[in-house]
């Protein structure tokens, strides 16, 4: 699989697969966050994209 995330689509668009590095990069791009921020949010709220969006939106730098 290519490292180009431009054409990448996750198998489950409602959940982040934190094990797949390409999927992590895809979601970091989609959610406009760093990998560290995404991993921290996953640890707090789980892998569901809707909850991750909320958690990431509440970060101080995002206001």
C-alpha positions in Angstrom: 0.0 0.0 0.0 1.3 3.5 -0.8 2.0 6.1 1.9 -0.1 8.6 -0.1 -3.2 9.4 1.9 -4.7 11.5 -0.9 -6.7 8.5 -2.2 -6.9 6.6 1.1 -10.4 5.8 2.5 -10.8 4.1 5.9 -12.6 0.8 5.9 -14.9 2.1 8.7 -15.4 5.9 8.3 -16.9 6.2 11.8 -14.0 4.7 13.7 -10.2 5.4 13.8 -8.0 2.4 13.5 -5.1 3.6 15.7 -3.0 0.5 14.7 -2.7 1.5 11.0 -0.1 4.4 10.6 -1.6 5.4 7.2 -5.1 5.6 8.7 -3.7 7.6 11.6 -2.2 10.1 9.2 -5.5 10.2 7.3 -7.5 11.1 10.4 -4.9 13.6 11.6 -5.4 15.4 8.3 -9.2 15.1 8.4 -9.4 16.2 12.0 -6.6 18.8 11.7 -4.7 17.6 14.7 -1.3 16.0 15.5 -0.8 12.3 16.0 -0.2 13.0 19.7 -3.4 14.9 20.0 -5.3 12.2 18.2 -3.8 9.4 20.3 -4.6 11.4 23.5 -8.2 11.9 22.4 -8.5 8.2 21.6 -7.3 7.3 25.1 -9.9 9.6 26.6 -13.0 9.0 24.5 -12.4 6.0 22.3 -12.1 5.5 18.6 -15.5 6.9 17.4 -15.0 9.8 15.1 -17.9 11.9 16.4 -16.6 11.8 19.9 -13.0 12.4 18.7 -14.2 15.5 16.8 -15.8 16.9 20.0 -12.8 16.1 22.2 -10.3 17.7 19.7 -12.6 20.8 19.3 -12.4 21.3 23.0 -8.6 21.7 23.0 -7.5 25.2 24.0 -5.5 25.8 20.8 -8.7 25.1 18.7 -10.8 27.9 20.0 
